[in-house]
Amino acid sequence: MKITMAHGSGGKSSAELMQAVFGKYFKNDVLDKMEDAAVLEISGKIAFSTDSFVVTPTVFKGGDIGKLAVCGTVNDLLMMGAKPLYLTSAYILEEGLEEEHLETCVASMAKTASEAGVKIVAGDTKVVEGNGGLIINTTGIGLIPPGREVSAGNLRAGDQIIVSGYLGDHHACILSHRMKLTNDIVSDCAPLNDVVDALFASGAAVRAMRDITRGGLGTMLNEFAATSRCGIELEEAKIPVRDEVQGFCGILGLDPLYMGNEGKMLAVVAAGDAEKALAAMRGTEHGKDAVLLGTVTAGKGVTMKTRLGGKRVVDMLYGEGLPRIC
């Protein structure tokens, strides 16, 4: 069955869609009450974030827009040191969308939310004219445990920079789909609860964290350097990129430093804690390929030691990059 404008009317067709798709997968004690707002009990400092997802195509190797919508917001909460608790989800359905396709993405969303330990407690659906597209917005709330003060402004000279794994997988995967290229590149789309939990459990002094999405590692590091008024120095030889992604970049003239990811994070820790932080991250499923790749300095801006022994400036992403990647 295709989605029609009647499914956005608020009448019988809307109720049938809610029951057949959303109600089937998003069952919990809060949402099942079907009130105008979710009533939650939260005590303490919270992190609060919202994001909209417009990825094209909506299904790709390693995930889909439903999985992505959960990962994107959950990871934003995690990067502030929070334990994600609740999500809202809002859907813009274009007329002509296949209900089966919608259900696939909703089922994926429910599965990922369960993996990330969050409840979807409120939502909304609207139907607009179009060509069968799907857009999802998620808003999340997480509780920040006492003692966690994570901010880009915390960086100090001597701090060490860790990235949780290979760069560019998601960007290369999405672009491959659009260009109809056949390869084995799979999106890294994943919730990073295990990596963040292990990092804090290690006892390392965590200065700052950021999930490496649009703009890539180069842009994230420039934001850190500007906020903390310090310098950052990378080593090119340590930047992790899969051979297939590196080859893909070579053909298309892309730089992995500026490619988006959906399951990778950047962590800055105190100098003396780098090894135990790295070991803790490597002991997790989503951090097993973590590497130590740079140092915070007393200078300013971001520079990189090249493989040839030279030095180059790493600026922020200039221009548009790849649109509709998340």
RAQUI-V574957 format. One record per pair of residues at least 24 apart in sequence whose C-alpha atoms are under 10 Angstrom apart, sorted by sequence separation. I is the first residue (numbers start at 0). J is the second residue. If there is no record, write none. Layout:
BEGIN
i = <I & I>
j = <J & J>
END
This chain:
BEGIN
i = <48 & 49 & 117 & 262 & 265 & 267 & 270 & 47 & 48 & 50 & 264 & 266 & 270 & 48 & 49 & 86 & 263 & 267 & 268 & 269 & 48 & 49 & 85 & 267 & 268 & 47 & 48 & 84 & 163 & 267 & 46 & 47 & 83 & 104 & 46 & 96 & 101 & 45 & 46 & 84 & 85 & 86 & 87 & 88 & 95 & 100 & 101 & 163 & 46 & 47 & 83 & 84 & 85 & 86 & 87 & 88 & 89 & 90 & 91 & 92 & 93 & 94 & 95 & 101 & 46 & 82 & 83 & 84 & 85 & 86 & 87 & 88 & 89 & 90 & 91 & 92 & 93 & 94 & 95 & 96 & 98 & 100 & 45 & 46 & 47 & 82 & 83 & 84 & 85 & 86 & 87 & 88 & 89 & 90 & 91 & 92 & 93 & 94 & 95 & 96 & 97 & 45 & 46 & 82 & 83 & 84 & 85 & 86 & 87 & 88 & 89 & 90 & 91 & 92 & 93 & 94 & 95 & 96 & 97 & 45 & 46 & 47 & 65 & 68 & 84 & 85 & 86 & 87 & 88 & 89 & 90 & 91 & 92 & 93 & 94 & 95 & 96 & 44 & 45 & 46 & 49 & 51 & 64 & 65 & 67 & 92 & 93 & 94 & 95 & 96 & 217 & 219 & 45 & 47 & 48 & 49 & 50 & 51 & 52 & 65 & 66 & 69 & 70 & 73 & 92 & 93 & 94 & 217 & 218 & 219 & 45 & 47 & 49 & 51 & 64 & 65 & 66 & 68 & 69 & 73 & 92 & 93 & 94 & 215 & 216 & 217 & 218 & 63 & 64 & 65 & 66 & 67 & 68 & 69 & 92 & 93 & 215 & 216 & 217 & 218 & 63 & 64 & 65 & 66 & 67 & 69 & 70 & 74 & 91 & 92 & 93 & 215 & 216 & 217 & 58 & 62 & 63 & 65 & 66 & 69 & 70 & 73 & 91 & 92 & 170 & 214 & 215 & 216 & 41 & 57 & 64 & 65 & 66 & 68 & 69 & 73 & 90 & 91 & 92 & 169 & 170 & 214 & 215 & 216 & 57 & 63 & 64 & 65 & 66 & 67 & 68 & 69 & 73 & 90 & 91 & 167 & 213 & 214 & 215 & 216 & 223 & 58 & 62 & 63 & 65 & 66 & 70 & 89 & 90 & 91 & 166 & 167 & 170 & 211 & 212 & 213 & 214 & 215 & 220 & 39 & 58 & 62 & 65 & 66 & 69 & 89 & 90 & 158 & 159 & 160 & 162 & 211 & 212 & 213 & 214 & 219 & 57 & 65 & 88 & 89 & 90 & 158 & 159 & 160 & 161 & 162 & 163 & 211 & 212 & 213 & 216 & 37 & 69 & 88 & 89 & 158 & 160 & 162 & 163 & 167 & 211 & 212 & 213 & 216 & 87 & 88 & 89 & 162 & 166 & 167 & 210 & 211 & 212 & 216 & 239 & 37 & 69 & 86 & 87 & 88 & 166 & 210 & 211 & 212 & 239 & 86 & 87 & 88 & 154 & 155 & 210 & 211 & 212 & 239 & 86 & 87 & 147 & 153 & 154 & 210 & 211 & 212 & 238 & 239 & 85 & 86 & 87 & 153 & 154 & 210 & 211 & 237 & 238 & 239 & 85 & 86 & 152 & 153 & 162 & 209 & 210 & 211 & 237 & 238 & 84 & 85 & 86 & 149 & 150 & 151 & 152 & 209 & 210 & 237 & 238 & 83 & 84 & 85 & 148 & 149 & 150 & 151 & 208 & 209 & 210 & 236 & 237 & 257 & 30 & 83 & 84 & 85 & 147 & 148 & 149 & 150 & 151 & 184 & 208 & 209 & 234 & 235 & 256 & 257 & 82 & 83 & 84 & 147 & 148 & 149 & 150 & 151 & 207 & 208 & 209 & 233 & 234 & 235 & 256 & 257 & 258 & 81 & 82 & 83 & 147 & 148 & 149 & 150 & 184 & 185 & 207 & 208 & 233 & 234 & 256 & 257 & 81 & 82 & 83 & 149 & 160 & 183 & 184 & 206 & 207 & 208 & 232 & 233 & 234 & 256 & 257 & 80 & 81 & 82 & 182 & 183 & 205 & 206 & 207 & 232 & 233 & 259 & 79 & 80 & 81 & 82 & 182 & 205 & 206 & 231 & 232 & 233 & 258 & 259 & 76 & 79 & 80 & 81 & 184 & 204 & 205 & 206 & 231 & 232 & 257 & 258 & 261 & 72 & 73 & 75 & 76 & 77 & 79 & 80 & 81 & 203 & 204 & 205 & 230 & 231 & 232 & 257 & 260 & 261 & 72 & 73 & 74 & 76 & 77 & 80 & 182 & 203 & 204 & 230 & 231 & 259 & 260 & 68 & 69 & 71 & 72 & 73 & 75 & 76 & 77 & 80 & 81 & 203 & 204 & 229 & 230 & 231 & 232 & 259 & 68 & 69 & 70 & 71 & 72 & 73 & 76 & 80 & 81 & 203 & 204 & 205 & 229 & 230 & 231 & 232 & 235 & 236 & 253 & 65 & 67 & 68 & 69 & 71 & 72 & 73 & 79 & 80 & 81 & 151 & 198 & 203 & 204 & 205 & 228 & 229 & 230 & 231 & 232 & 233 & 234 & 235 & 236 & 64 & 65 & 68 & 69 & 79 & 80 & 151 & 154 & 194 & 195 & 203 & 204 & 228 & 229 & 230 & 231 & 232 & 233 & 234 & 235 & 236 & 237 & 64 & 65 & 68 & 69 & 79 & 80 & 152 & 153 & 154 & 191 & 194 & 198 & 202 & 203 & 228 & 229 & 230 & 231 & 232 & 233 & 234 & 235 & 236 & 64 & 65 & 78 & 79 & 151 & 152 & 160 & 189 & 190 & 191 & 195 & 201 & 203 & 205 & 224 & 228 & 229 & 230 & 231 & 232 & 233 & 234 & 235 & 236 & 65 & 78 & 79 & 151 & 152 & 154 & 155 & 159 & 160 & 166 & 167 & 168 & 171 & 172 & 175 & 188 & 189 & 190 & 191 & 203 & 204 & 223 & 224 & 227 & 228 & 229 & 230 & 231 & 232 & 233 & 234 & 235 & 150 & 151 & 152 & 153 & 154 & 155 & 156 & 158 & 159 & 160 & 165 & 166 & 167 & 168 & 171 & 174 & 187 & 188 & 189 & 190 & 191 & 202 & 203 & 235 & 115 & 116 & 151 & 152 & 153 & 154 & 155 & 156 & 157 & 164 & 165 & 166 & 167 & 170 & 171 & 186 & 187 & 188 & 189 & 201 & 202 & 203 & 224 & 225 & 234 & 57 & 114 & 115 & 151 & 152 & 153 & 154 & 155 & 156 & 164 & 165 & 166 & 168 & 169 & 172 & 186 & 187 & 188 & 201 & 224 & 225 & 235 & 56 & 57 & 114 & 115 & 116 & 150 & 151 & 152 & 154 & 162 & 163 & 164 & 165 & 168 & 171 & 186 & 187 & 200 & 201 & 203 & 224 & 225 & 234 & 235 & 55 & 56 & 57 & 115 & 150 & 151 & 152 & 154 & 162 & 164 & 167 & 168 & 171 & 198 & 199 & 201 & 202 & 223 & 224 & 233 & 20 & 24 & 55 & 111 & 112 & 114 & 115 & 166 & 167 & 198 & 201 & 221 & 222 & 223 & 232 & 233 & 19 & 20 & 23 & 53 & 54 & 55 & 111 & 165 & 166 & 197 & 198 & 200 & 201 & 221 & 222 & 232 & 21 & 25 & 53 & 54 & 167 & 197 & 198 & 199 & 220 & 221 & 232 & 233 & 20 & 21 & 24 & 25 & 39 & 52 & 53 & 54 & 167 & 197 & 198 & 199 & 220 & 221 & 232 & 16 & 20 & 23 & 24 & 37 & 38 & 52 & 53 & 171 & 194 & 197 & 198 & 220 & 231 & 19 & 20 & 23 & 24 & 25 & 26 & 37 & 38 & 51 & 52 & 53 & 196 & 197 & 198 & 218 & 7 & 21 & 24 & 25 & 36 & 37 & 51 & 52 & 171 & 195 & 196 & 197 & 198 & 217 & 7 & 20 & 21 & 24 & 25 & 36 & 37 & 50 & 51 & 52 & 170 & 194 & 195 & 197 & 198 & 217 & 6 & 16 & 20 & 23 & 24 & 35 & 36 & 50 & 51 & 167 & 173 & 193 & 194 & 197 & 7 & 25 & 33 & 34 & 35 & 49 & 50 & 51 & 167 & 168 & 170 & 171 & 193 & 194 & 196 & 4 & 6 & 21 & 30 & 32 & 33 & 49 & 50 & 167 & 170 & 171 & 172 & 194 & 195 & 198 & 3 & 4 & 5 & 29 & 30 & 31 & 33 & 48 & 49 & 50 & 166 & 167 & 169 & 170 & 171 & 193 & 194 & 197 & 2 & 3 & 4 & 28 & 29 & 30 & 31 & 48 & 49 & 165 & 166 & 167 & 168 & 169 & 170 & 193 & 194 & 195 & 2 & 3 & 4 & 27 & 29 & 30 & 47 & 48 & 49 & 166 & 167 & 168 & 169 & 170 & 192 & 193 & 194 & 195 & 1 & 2 & 3 & 26 & 27 & 28 & 29 & 30 & 47 & 48 & 166 & 167 & 168 & 169 & 191 & 193 & 194 & 221 & 222 & 1 & 2 & 3 & 25 & 26 & 27 & 46 & 47 & 48 & 166 & 167 & 168 & 169 & 191 & 192 & 193 & 194 & 220 & 221 & 222 & 1 & 2 & 3 & 25 & 26 & 46 & 47 & 166 & 167 & 168 & 169 & 191 & 220 & 221 & 0 & 1 & 2 & 3 & 24 & 25 & 45 & 46 & 47 & 165 & 166 & 168 & 190 & 191 & 194 & 218 & 220 & 221 & 0 & 1 & 2 & 25 & 45 & 46 & 166 & 167 & 189 & 217 & 218 & 219 & 0 & 1 & 2 & 25 & 44 & 45 & 46 & 165 & 166 & 216 & 217 & 218 & 219 & 0 & 1 & 43 & 44 & 45 & 164 & 165 & 166 & 187 & 217 & 218 & 0 & 1 & 2 & 41 & 43 & 44 & 45 & 163 & 164 & 216 & 217 & 218 & 0 & 1 & 41 & 42 & 43 & 44 & 163 & 164 & 215 & 216 & 21 & 41 & 42 & 43 & 44 & 162 & 163 & 164 & 214 & 215 & 43 & 162 & 163 & 214 & 21 & 161 & 162 & 163 & 213 & 214 & 161 & 162 & 214 & 160 & 161 & 162 & 214 & 215 & 17 & 160 & 161 & 214 & 17 & 61 & 62 & 159 & 160 & 161 & 213 & 214 & 16 & 61 & 159 & 160 & 213 & 60 & 83 & 158 & 159 & 160 & 213 & 59 & 82 & 158 & 159 & 160 & 213 & 13 & 61 & 81 & 157 & 158 & 159 & 213 & 13 & 60 & 155 & 157 & 158 & 159 & 161 & 212 & 213 & 13 & 59 & 60 & 77 & 78 & 82 & 154 & 155 & 156 & 157 & 158 & 159 & 160 & 212 & 59 & 77 & 78 & 81 & 82 & 153 & 154 & 155 & 156 & 157 & 158 & 159 & 163 & 9 & 58 & 60 & 74 & 75 & 77 & 80 & 81 & 153 & 154 & 155 & 158 & 159 & 161 & 162 & 9 & 57 & 59 & 60 & 73 & 74 & 75 & 76 & 79 & 80 & 151 & 161 & 164 & 7 & 8 & 56 & 59 & 71 & 73 & 74 & 77 & 78 & 150 & 159 & 160 & 163 & 164 & 6 & 7 & 8 & 55 & 56 & 58 & 59 & 70 & 71 & 72 & 73 & 74 & 77 & 149 & 162 & 163 & 6 & 7 & 54 & 55 & 69 & 70 & 71 & 73 & 77 & 80 & 161 & 6 & 7 & 56 & 68 & 69 & 70 & 71 & 163 & 4 & 5 & 6 & 55 & 56 & 67 & 69 & 70 & 74 & 164 & 165 & 4 & 55 & 66 & 67 & 70 & 163 & 164 & 3 & 4 & 60 & 61 & 62 & 63 & 66 & 67 & 163 & 164 & 165 & 2 & 3 & 4 & 60 & 61 & 62 & 66 & 162 & 163 & 164 & 165 & 2 & 3 & 60 & 61 & 62 & 63 & 80 & 163 & 164 & 165 & 59 & 60 & 61 & 62 & 162 & 163 & 164 & 59 & 60 & 61 & 62 & 80 & 162 & 163 & 3 & 60 & 61 & 79 & 80 & 161 & 162 & 163 & 2 & 78 & 79 & 161 & 162 & 1 & 78 & 79 & 160 & 161 & 162 & 77 & 78 & 160 & 161 & 162 & 77 & 78 & 159 & 160 & 161 & 75 & 76 & 77 & 159 & 160 & 161 & 75 & 76 & 159 & 160 & 74 & 75 & 158 & 159 & 160 & 74 & 157 & 158 & 159 & 74 & 157 & 158 & 159 & 156 & 157 & 158 & 71 & 155 & 156 & 157 & 155 & 156 & 157 & 71 & 154 & 155 & 156 & 154 & 155 & 156 & 174 & 173 & 174 & 170 & 171 & 173 & 174 & 170 & 173 & 172 & 173 & 171 & 170 & 169 & 170 & 169 & 78 & 74 & 77 & 78 & 74 & 78 & 74 & 71 & 74 & 70 & 71 & 70 & 67 & 67 & 71 & 68 & 67 & 64 & 63 & 57 & 55 & 56 & 57 & 54 & 55 & 56 & 57 & 53 & 54 & 55 & 56 & 53 & 54 & 55 & 52 & 53 & 54 & 52 & 53 & 52 & 51 & 50>
j = <72 & 73 & 141 & 286 & 289 & 291 & 294 & 72 & 73 & 75 & 289 & 291 & 295 & 74 & 75 & 112 & 289 & 293 & 294 & 295 & 75 & 76 & 112 & 294 & 295 & 75 & 76 & 112 & 191 & 295 & 75 & 76 & 112 & 133 & 76 & 126 & 131 & 76 & 77 & 115 & 116 & 117 & 118 & 119 & 126 & 131 & 132 & 194 & 78 & 79 & 115 & 116 & 117 & 118 & 119 & 120 & 121 & 122 & 123 & 124 & 125 & 126 & 127 & 133 & 79 & 115 & 116 & 117 & 118 & 119 & 120 & 121 & 122 & 123 & 124 & 125 & 126 & 127 & 128 & 129 & 131 & 133 & 79 & 80 & 81 & 116 & 117 & 118 & 119 & 120 & 121 & 122 & 123 & 124 & 125 & 126 & 127 & 128 & 129 & 130 & 131 & 80 & 81 & 117 & 118 & 119 & 120 & 121 & 122 & 123 & 124 & 125 & 126 & 127 & 128 & 129 & 130 & 131 & 132 & 81 & 82 & 83 & 101 & 104 & 120 & 121 & 122 & 123 & 124 & 125 & 126 & 127 & 128 & 129 & 130 & 131 & 132 & 81 & 82 & 83 & 86 & 88 & 101 & 102 & 104 & 129 & 130 & 131 & 132 & 133 & 254 & 256 & 83 & 85 & 86 & 87 & 88 & 89 & 90 & 103 & 104 & 107 & 108 & 111 & 130 & 131 & 132 & 255 & 256 & 257 & 84 & 86 & 88 & 90 & 103 & 104 & 105 & 107 & 108 & 112 & 131 & 132 & 133 & 254 & 255 & 256 & 257 & 103 & 104 & 105 & 106 & 107 & 108 & 109 & 132 & 133 & 255 & 256 & 257 & 258 & 104 & 105 & 106 & 107 & 108 & 110 & 111 & 115 & 132 & 133 & 134 & 256 & 257 & 258 & 100 & 104 & 105 & 107 & 108 & 111 & 112 & 115 & 133 & 134 & 212 & 256 & 257 & 258 & 84 & 100 & 107 & 108 & 109 & 111 & 112 & 116 & 133 & 134 & 135 & 212 & 213 & 257 & 258 & 259 & 101 & 107 & 108 & 109 & 110 & 111 & 112 & 113 & 117 & 134 & 135 & 211 & 257 & 258 & 259 & 260 & 267 & 103 & 107 & 108 & 110 & 111 & 115 & 134 & 135 & 136 & 211 & 212 & 215 & 256 & 257 & 258 & 259 & 260 & 265 & 85 & 104 & 108 & 111 & 112 & 115 & 135 & 136 & 204 & 205 & 206 & 208 & 257 & 258 & 259 & 260 & 265 & 104 & 112 & 135 & 136 & 137 & 205 & 206 & 207 & 208 & 209 & 210 & 258 & 259 & 260 & 263 & 85 & 117 & 136 & 137 & 206 & 208 & 210 & 211 & 215 & 259 & 260 & 261 & 264 & 136 & 137 & 138 & 211 & 215 & 216 & 259 & 260 & 261 & 265 & 288 & 87 & 119 & 136 & 137 & 138 & 216 & 260 & 261 & 262 & 289 & 137 & 138 & 139 & 205 & 206 & 261 & 262 & 263 & 290 & 138 & 139 & 199 & 205 & 206 & 262 & 263 & 264 & 290 & 291 & 138 & 139 & 140 & 206 & 207 & 263 & 264 & 290 & 291 & 292 & 139 & 140 & 206 & 207 & 216 & 263 & 264 & 265 & 291 & 292 & 139 & 140 & 141 & 204 & 205 & 206 & 207 & 264 & 265 & 292 & 293 & 139 & 140 & 141 & 204 & 205 & 206 & 207 & 264 & 265 & 266 & 292 & 293 & 313 & 87 & 140 & 141 & 142 & 204 & 205 & 206 & 207 & 208 & 241 & 265 & 266 & 291 & 292 & 313 & 314 & 140 & 141 & 142 & 205 & 206 & 207 & 208 & 209 & 265 & 266 & 267 & 291 & 292 & 293 & 314 & 315 & 316 & 140 & 141 & 142 & 206 & 207 & 208 & 209 & 243 & 244 & 266 & 267 & 292 & 293 & 315 & 316 & 141 & 142 & 143 & 209 & 220 & 243 & 244 & 266 & 267 & 268 & 292 & 293 & 294 & 316 & 317 & 141 & 142 & 143 & 243 & 244 & 266 & 267 & 268 & 293 & 294 & 320 & 141 & 142 & 143 & 144 & 244 & 267 & 268 & 293 & 294 & 295 & 320 & 321 & 139 & 142 & 143 & 144 & 247 & 267 & 268 & 269 & 294 & 295 & 320 & 321 & 324 & 136 & 137 & 139 & 140 & 141 & 143 & 144 & 145 & 267 & 268 & 269 & 294 & 295 & 296 & 321 & 324 & 325 & 137 & 138 & 139 & 141 & 142 & 145 & 247 & 268 & 269 & 295 & 296 & 324 & 325 & 134 & 135 & 137 & 138 & 139 & 141 & 142 & 143 & 146 & 147 & 269 & 270 & 295 & 296 & 297 & 298 & 325 & 135 & 136 & 137 & 138 & 139 & 140 & 143 & 147 & 148 & 270 & 271 & 272 & 296 & 297 & 298 & 299 & 302 & 303 & 320 & 133 & 135 & 136 & 137 & 139 & 140 & 141 & 147 & 148 & 149 & 219 & 266 & 271 & 272 & 273 & 296 & 297 & 298 & 299 & 300 & 301 & 302 & 303 & 304 & 133 & 134 & 137 & 138 & 148 & 149 & 220 & 223 & 263 & 264 & 272 & 273 & 297 & 298 & 299 & 300 & 301 & 302 & 303 & 304 & 305 & 306 & 134 & 135 & 138 & 139 & 149 & 150 & 222 & 223 & 224 & 261 & 264 & 268 & 272 & 273 & 298 & 299 & 300 & 301 & 302 & 303 & 304 & 305 & 306 & 135 & 136 & 149 & 150 & 222 & 223 & 231 & 260 & 261 & 262 & 266 & 272 & 274 & 276 & 295 & 299 & 300 & 301 & 302 & 303 & 304 & 305 & 306 & 307 & 137 & 150 & 151 & 223 & 224 & 226 & 227 & 231 & 232 & 238 & 239 & 240 & 243 & 244 & 247 & 260 & 261 & 262 & 263 & 275 & 276 & 295 & 296 & 299 & 300 & 301 & 302 & 303 & 304 & 305 & 306 & 307 & 223 & 224 & 225 & 226 & 227 & 228 & 229 & 231 & 232 & 233 & 238 & 239 & 240 & 241 & 244 & 247 & 260 & 261 & 262 & 263 & 264 & 275 & 276 & 308 & 189 & 190 & 225 & 226 & 227 & 228 & 229 & 230 & 231 & 238 & 239 & 240 & 241 & 244 & 245 & 260 & 261 & 262 & 263 & 275 & 276 & 277 & 298 & 299 & 308 & 132 & 189 & 190 & 226 & 227 & 228 & 229 & 230 & 231 & 239 & 240 & 241 & 243 & 244 & 247 & 261 & 262 & 263 & 276 & 299 & 300 & 310 & 132 & 133 & 190 & 191 & 192 & 226 & 227 & 228 & 230 & 238 & 239 & 240 & 241 & 244 & 247 & 262 & 263 & 276 & 277 & 279 & 300 & 301 & 310 & 311 & 132 & 133 & 134 & 192 & 227 & 228 & 229 & 231 & 239 & 241 & 244 & 245 & 248 & 275 & 276 & 278 & 279 & 300 & 301 & 310 & 98 & 102 & 133 & 189 & 190 & 192 & 193 & 244 & 245 & 276 & 279 & 299 & 300 & 301 & 310 & 311 & 98 & 99 & 102 & 132 & 133 & 134 & 190 & 244 & 245 & 276 & 277 & 279 & 280 & 300 & 301 & 311 & 101 & 105 & 133 & 134 & 247 & 277 & 278 & 279 & 300 & 301 & 312 & 313 & 101 & 102 & 105 & 106 & 120 & 133 & 134 & 135 & 248 & 278 & 279 & 280 & 301 & 302 & 313 & 98 & 102 & 105 & 106 & 119 & 120 & 134 & 135 & 253 & 276 & 279 & 280 & 302 & 313 & 102 & 103 & 106 & 107 & 108 & 109 & 120 & 121 & 134 & 135 & 136 & 279 & 280 & 281 & 301 & 91 & 105 & 108 & 109 & 120 & 121 & 135 & 136 & 255 & 279 & 280 & 281 & 282 & 301 & 92 & 105 & 106 & 109 & 110 & 121 & 122 & 135 & 136 & 137 & 255 & 279 & 280 & 282 & 283 & 302 & 92 & 102 & 106 & 109 & 110 & 121 & 122 & 136 & 137 & 253 & 259 & 279 & 280 & 283 & 94 & 112 & 120 & 121 & 122 & 136 & 137 & 138 & 254 & 255 & 257 & 258 & 280 & 281 & 283 & 92 & 94 & 109 & 118 & 120 & 121 & 137 & 138 & 255 & 258 & 259 & 260 & 282 & 283 & 286 & 92 & 93 & 94 & 118 & 119 & 120 & 122 & 137 & 138 & 139 & 255 & 256 & 258 & 259 & 260 & 282 & 283 & 286 & 92 & 93 & 94 & 118 & 119 & 120 & 121 & 138 & 139 & 255 & 256 & 257 & 258 & 259 & 260 & 283 & 284 & 285 & 93 & 94 & 95 & 118 & 120 & 121 & 138 & 139 & 140 & 257 & 258 & 259 & 260 & 261 & 283 & 284 & 285 & 286 & 93 & 94 & 95 & 118 & 119 & 120 & 121 & 122 & 139 & 140 & 258 & 259 & 260 & 261 & 283 & 285 & 286 & 313 & 314 & 94 & 95 & 96 & 118 & 119 & 120 & 139 & 140 & 141 & 259 & 260 & 261 & 262 & 284 & 285 & 286 & 287 & 313 & 314 & 315 & 95 & 96 & 97 & 119 & 120 & 140 & 141 & 260 & 261 & 262 & 263 & 285 & 314 & 315 & 95 & 96 & 97 & 98 & 119 & 120 & 140 & 141 & 142 & 260 & 261 & 263 & 285 & 286 & 289 & 313 & 315 & 316 & 96 & 97 & 98 & 121 & 141 & 142 & 262 & 263 & 285 & 313 & 314 & 315 & 97 & 98 & 99 & 122 & 141 & 142 & 143 & 262 & 263 & 313 & 314 & 315 & 316 & 98 & 99 & 141 & 142 & 143 & 262 & 263 & 264 & 285 & 315 & 316 & 99 & 100 & 101 & 140 & 142 & 143 & 144 & 262 & 263 & 315 & 316 & 317 & 100 & 101 & 141 & 142 & 143 & 144 & 263 & 264 & 315 & 316 & 122 & 142 & 143 & 144 & 145 & 263 & 264 & 265 & 315 & 316 & 145 & 264 & 265 & 316 & 124 & 264 & 265 & 266 & 316 & 317 & 265 & 266 & 318 & 265 & 266 & 267 & 319 & 320 & 123 & 266 & 267 & 320 & 124 & 168 & 169 & 266 & 267 & 268 & 320 & 321 & 124 & 169 & 267 & 268 & 321 & 169 & 192 & 267 & 268 & 269 & 322 & 169 & 192 & 268 & 269 & 270 & 323 & 124 & 172 & 192 & 268 & 269 & 270 & 324 & 125 & 172 & 267 & 269 & 270 & 271 & 273 & 324 & 325 & 126 & 172 & 173 & 190 & 191 & 195 & 267 & 268 & 269 & 270 & 271 & 272 & 273 & 325 & 173 & 191 & 192 & 195 & 196 & 267 & 268 & 269 & 270 & 271 & 272 & 273 & 277 & 124 & 173 & 175 & 189 & 190 & 192 & 195 & 196 & 268 & 269 & 270 & 273 & 274 & 276 & 277 & 125 & 173 & 175 & 176 & 189 & 190 & 191 & 192 & 195 & 196 & 267 & 277 & 280 & 124 & 125 & 173 & 176 & 188 & 190 & 191 & 194 & 195 & 267 & 276 & 277 & 280 & 281 & 124 & 125 & 126 & 173 & 174 & 176 & 177 & 188 & 189 & 190 & 191 & 192 & 195 & 267 & 280 & 281 & 125 & 126 & 173 & 174 & 188 & 189 & 190 & 192 & 196 & 199 & 280 & 126 & 127 & 176 & 188 & 189 & 190 & 191 & 283 & 125 & 126 & 127 & 176 & 177 & 188 & 190 & 191 & 195 & 285 & 286 & 126 & 177 & 188 & 189 & 192 & 285 & 286 & 126 & 127 & 183 & 184 & 185 & 186 & 189 & 190 & 286 & 287 & 288 & 126 & 127 & 128 & 184 & 185 & 186 & 190 & 286 & 287 & 288 & 289 & 127 & 128 & 185 & 186 & 187 & 188 & 205 & 288 & 289 & 290 & 185 & 186 & 187 & 188 & 288 & 289 & 290 & 186 & 187 & 188 & 189 & 207 & 289 & 290 & 131 & 188 & 189 & 207 & 208 & 289 & 290 & 291 & 131 & 207 & 208 & 290 & 291 & 131 & 208 & 209 & 290 & 291 & 292 & 208 & 209 & 291 & 292 & 293 & 209 & 210 & 291 & 292 & 293 & 208 & 209 & 210 & 292 & 293 & 294 & 209 & 210 & 293 & 294 & 209 & 210 & 293 & 294 & 295 & 210 & 293 & 294 & 295 & 211 & 294 & 295 & 296 & 294 & 295 & 296 & 210 & 294 & 295 & 296 & 295 & 296 & 297 & 212 & 295 & 296 & 297 & 296 & 297 & 298 & 321 & 321 & 322 & 320 & 321 & 323 & 324 & 321 & 324 & 324 & 325 & 324 & 324 & 324 & 325 & 325 & 264 & 261 & 264 & 265 & 262 & 266 & 263 & 261 & 264 & 261 & 262 & 262 & 261 & 262 & 325 & 325 & 325 & 325 & 325 & 323 & 322 & 323 & 324 & 322 & 323 & 324 & 325 & 322 & 323 & 324 & 325 & 323 & 324 & 325 & 323 & 324 & 325 & 324 & 325 & 325 & 325 & 325>
END
